[in-house]
Amino acid sequence: MHHASIRTANIHKAIAFYEQLGFTVCDRFTTGYTLACWMEGLNSRIELIQIPQPKPAPDAFTDEHYVGYYHLSFDLTEITPDLSNWLTNLKERFLVVARNNPDLLQPLKILLEPTQQQIGDKIYEVTFIADTDNLPLEFIRLLATLP
C-alpha cells in the first residue's frame, strides 16, 4: 500500500499528533483548495488533508452499526518489546506537549488499554487510541504463534 489518507479538521493539530507517534512530514502540498501533507513513520505513510468547514467524524469505535473505515493498524512488533510500556511513554509525551501547548495538542485519548487477542493461530497484544479527529488507531504486537 502506498499510503492511507486521513481527512482532518486541523492539519496543524493532526501533524503534531502524528509527530508524537514518530511520524515526520516528508512532503507538504495543496489539493486544489486545501492544505495537505505526507508523513512517514512506523513503517508506513499517511496523507493528511485539511477539510474546510469540517463535520464531526462518526464514532467508528463504539457505534456497533457503523459501516465504513474503521481504523488504521500499526504493527509495533519490531519497535517495542512491551505495548503497555510503549503506551505509558506515549501518554507521558502527550501530557508534556499538551501542558506546553494546549492549543495544539490534548492529552492522549485511550480507546482500549493493551489487551491480548487471539486471531487465528497468533496471539497479539492490542491497544487503540483516538487521533485529533477522534478516529481510532490500533497498535498491535505479535506475542506468539500457536502450534
Order of alpha helices (4+ residues) and beta strands (2+ residues): beta-alpha-beta-beta-beta-beta-alpha-beta-beta-beta
